[in-house]
Amino acid sequence: MYARGMSQRDIADTVEDIYGFEISHDTISAITGRVIETADEWQDRPLKKFYTFLFADCLYVSVRKEMETKNLAVYVILGYDVNGVKDILGLWIGGAEGKHYWMQIFDEIKARGVEDVLFISMDGVSGLEEGARSIFKDAVVQRCIVHLVRNSIRYIPSKDYKAYTAQLKTSSLKAAEAEFERFKQAWSQYPGAIDVWVRNWQHVEQLFNYGSAVRRVMYTANSIEAVNPSFRKVTKKGSFPSGDAVRKALYLRITELYKKWKGRPVSNWALVRNQLSMDDKIQSRILKNEDL
C-alpha cells in the first residue's frame, strides 16, 4: 500500500477499512522506514566483478514537492552475469540527464566491484554512451536497433511503413553494406530517416562481429523494457510524496521480479555463451571471471 506513495493517513484508513482495526502512525512509520533501510542496503551491496551484458534505461515519475509537481528521472541498469542470470544493479533518482550523470552511475557500480563489462545496450539516452565508455573502456556500447527503427519511421508516411521496414532487414554485414547504399537512394526523399541510420551506422556494423544469438541479445533494449512495465504499474498510480517513496515502491517491485526470475539463466543462454567463446579476446575475459 505504502508502495504507491500513500500518506500515513491513507495507509491507516485503508488498513482499518480492509481489516477492521486501527494502526498507529508510529507503526506505519517503522514499517515504511524499514523498507527504505533495506532498499539502501540493496543499493549499496557489492556487485559481481564481471557482467556479460548491461542494459541501461531511464523512466520518469511524478513527485509532489511543496506546492508543485515535478518529474524526476529514474535510471535503471539491468545486468546479465557470466551465467546469464539477471540482476538489477541499482536505481538512481534525479540528476540532469547527460554524460556526467551517467559517468557518476557507472563510477558507482565500478566502486561496488564491477571490473569488466562486455556489452552495454542502450536506447540512445543522452550522454549514456560517453559516460559508459569513460568508465568501462573495453565495453562495446550498442544502440538499440528497435529504437533506431522507431526514430527513423517518424519521417516516413504510414503508407510506406511496410516497404521501408522490409528494406531494413539483412543477414550479413556485406549484404547490409550493399543494401544500405540502395536504401539511401530508394528513400532519399526522406532525409530525416536516412540521417538516423547514417549517424548510427557503426551500431549496425558492429552487430555482425558476433553470432546471431549474441546479436539477438545486444541489438535491442527489450530486456530492460520488459522490466519497466512492472515499474510503471506502480508509478502510474499518481504523484509520489518524495523521492524516498519512489525508491520504496520500485524496490518492492524489484523483490517481486527476483522471485519471478528465480535466479535462472535467460532463455537460450548456452548458445549465447558458446558464440561469445568463439572470440578469443572475449573468451579470455570470460575465463578470467567465470568462477566469480
Disulfide bonds with the S-S distance in Angstrom:
none
